[in-house]
Amino acid sequence: MVWKSADYYAMAANCATPFNQAEEMPFTLDIENTGNVRVENIKVAVKVNEVGVVEPVFTDTINYRTVGVGVTDADRIFEKKF
């Protein structure tokens, strides 16, 4: 099973700061099992593309544990910051 969410966006805490003074921020992940069975061997991938460039600037995958019914885990962090 593959699930993608293209409608989730995080914002830097200092999003109103001029670009040359902005702090780096990581990608974070919130995961929730709203089904009625546990889900095993979850892999979550992030891919960052630059407009007009074919190859991604960054890719990473988090190999996640089994997520039980009704379990929510918030703010899992990908290592690289942007």
C-alpha positions as CSV (number, residue, x, y, z in Angstrom):
1,M,0.0,0.0,0.0
2,V,1.3,3.4,-0.9
3,W,-0.2,6.6,0.5
4,K,0.9,10.0,-0.5
5,S,-0.1,13.4,0.9
6,A,0.5,16.3,-1.4
7,D,-1.7,18.6,0.7
8,Y,0.4,18.8,3.9
9,Y,2.8,21.7,4.3
10,A,4.7,22.8,7.3
11,M,5.8,26.4,7.8
12,A,9.0,27.8,9.4
13,A,8.3,29.5,12.7
14,N,9.9,32.7,11.3
15,C,8.2,32.7,8.0
16,A,7.9,36.5,8.0
17,T,11.6,37.0,8.4
18,P,13.6,38.3,5.4
19,F,15.0,35.3,3.4
20,N,18.6,36.1,4.2
21,Q,17.8,35.9,7.9
22,A,15.6,32.8,8.0
23,E,16.6,29.8,10.0
24,E,16.8,26.3,8.5
25,M,13.9,23.9,9.2
26,P,13.6,20.2,8.9
27,F,10.7,18.2,7.4
28,T,8.5,16.7,10.0
29,L,6.1,13.8,9.9
30,D,2.8,13.1,11.6
31,I,1.4,9.7,11.2
32,E,-2.0,8.3,12.3
33,N,-3.7,4.9,11.8
34,T,-7.5,5.6,11.6
35,G,-8.3,2.1,10.3
36,N,-9.4,-0.9,12.2
37,V,-6.2,-3.1,11.7
38,R,-2.6,-2.4,12.5
39,V,-0.3,-1.4,9.7
40,E,3.2,-2.9,9.4
41,N,6.5,-2.0,7.7
42,I,5.5,1.6,6.9
43,K,8.1,3.6,4.8
44,V,7.7,7.3,4.5
45,A,9.6,9.1,1.8
46,V,10.3,12.8,1.1
47,K,11.5,14.2,-2.2
48,V,12.4,17.8,-2.7
49,N,12.5,19.2,-6.3
50,E,13.7,22.5,-7.6
51,V,11.5,24.1,-10.2
52,G,12.9,23.2,-13.7
53,V,15.4,20.6,-12.5
54,V,14.8,16.9,-13.2
55,E,16.9,15.4,-10.4
56,P,15.6,15.9,-6.8
57,V,17.7,18.2,-4.6
58,F,17.1,15.8,-1.6
59,T,15.5,12.4,-0.9
60,D,15.1,10.5,2.3
61,T,13.1,7.6,3.7
62,I,12.1,6.8,7.3
63,N,11.5,3.1,7.9
64,Y,8.7,3.3,10.4
65,R,7.6,0.7,12.9
66,T,4.1,-1.0,13.0
67,V,1.3,1.5,13.8
68,G,-1.5,0.1,15.9
69,V,-5.2,1.0,15.6
70,G,-5.9,4.5,16.7
71,V,-2.2,5.4,17.2
72,T,-0.9,8.8,16.4
73,D,2.7,9.8,16.4
74,A,3.6,13.4,15.7
75,D,6.8,15.3,14.7
76,R,9.0,12.5,13.5
77,I,11.9,14.5,12.0
78,F,13.9,13.9,8.7
79,E,17.6,14.7,9.3
80,K,18.4,17.3,6.6
81,K,17.3,20.9,7.1
82,F,16.3,23.4,4.5
